[in-house]
Amino acid sequence: MSWYVLVEANDSYSDSRWELVAKIPVEGDREAAVARAEEMSRTDTRGAFPDQQGRLVFRTSPTSWLVEQSRLMQLERSGAPETITEHMRVCVAELVMAKEPAPLDPPRKGRLRR
């Protein structure tokens, strides 16, 4: 069918829940999708101050990467710097099936709606 780059991320440095944040269709074949995903793992940023972020990129398989972004932040209460870390998973996927959700039934007549 077609190739995509999928990006999952955690919401913040304290959230352990992962969410699909991007579904990017790629023109071309698997190799084009792999190239796009690798480029995104090296360049895409999440969060504020992208020019101040450090980055570690791990290839976890031939078609997926784990990205760790970090930056230092000065805390007002203690004055000590703290490292804020966020993660992204970038992978290549082939869409093999697509089914639209069933339409909703129209509201029944004669009922009061508020």
Salt bridges, closest charged atoms under 4 A:
GLU8 OE1 - ARG89 NE 3.22
ASP11 OD2 - ARG17 NH2 2.57
ASP15 OD2 - ARG17 NH2 3.80
GLU38 OE2 - ARG42 NH2 3.07
GLU38 OE2 - ARG59 NH2 3.39
GLU68 OE1 - HIS87 NE2 3.24
